[in-house]
Amino acid sequence: MRTPTTSSYSQLTAKVIHRHSRRQRSDRHAIRIATALLSKVAFSTALLGTALLITGCSSTSADNQSAETQSANTRSSNTQSTKASQELSGSILVSAAASLDSSFTQISKAFMEQHPRAKITLNFGSSGQIAAQIEQGAPADIAAFADTAPMQALEEAQFVLAPSKIFARNSLTIVTKANNPKNIESLADLATVGTVSLCVQTAPCGKFADQSLTTAGVSIAESNITRGADAQATLRAVTEGDAEAGIVYATDASPDASVAIEQRYNINNEYPIAVTRSSSQRVLAAAFMEFVLSAAGQSVLSRAGFLAP
């Protein structure tokens, strides 16, 4: 058997080292390939994750927009439903001073045009008479007077919902027959013209006429006075020939058949309005009252000659 020499040992060692070196190079090459593959996989995964994130955000955004649109539609539907449910409807009775006849007829018509499901019934008369009727239990949803006194009485007795509101003012004027045949120029002339038409003293127009005559120092014999239940009745006594002249509200008189009363003797009376406590249609009644106080209502009153409150 041959004994290995030093030279053979050296050759063997060199071969082993060579093989090991080749194996190391091969391993490093494999590691580089694996690392490259892992990098590509990681990059692809990142791209996929980003794409999914963008898709998810887009989907979420779309879902949010859809939800917001649906919510807006729901709110709109609810608003329309609420508006419809709040539409004024029902029927109310408005009891008002006779001097408001024409104006309130126009105002109620305009109100009903805006609220087709609402109905306004009008009752006109002397303010004092209407107040007495309400105190006795007569039905009414709105009370509108030509004087604050009857309204104050109803407020104190809690027949109306306080506070009442002033919606207009008025003044007095002398009314004559057409063309003023008696040539009446002032309150003093009423003492000698014959029959004079005045409102009953329980009506504001009668109370104010008496005050005006007293302030002017004019006395008319009771035998020469005929009294109407309200301003309209008082005016008719003159236009129908039962009286030579009369005292009514400026809003009731025709300009060509009236004589102005001096301001120092005249009366500026206030018109209050309120919802009655007995009303079963308080929402509708309050809406009508606010309409009278609104620009639309005030425009009608102004055209009729009423003064601003």
Buried (B, 14 or more C-beta within 10 A) or exposed (E): EEEEEEEEEEEEEEEEEEEEEEEEEEEEEEEEEEEEEEEEEEEEEEEEEEEEEEEEEEEEEEEEEEEEEEEEEEEEEEEEEEEEEEEBEBEBBBBBBBBBBBBBBBBBEBBBEEBEEBBBEBBBBBBBBBBBBBEEEBBBBBBBBBBBBBBBBBBEEEBBBEEBBBBBBBBBBBBBBEEBEBEBEBBEBBBEBEBBBBBBEBBBBBBBBBBBBEBBEBEBEEEBBBBBBBBBBBBBBBBEEEBBBBBBBBBBBEEEBBBBBEEEBBBEBBBBBBBBBBBEBBBBBBBBBEBBBBEEBBEBBBEBBBBEB
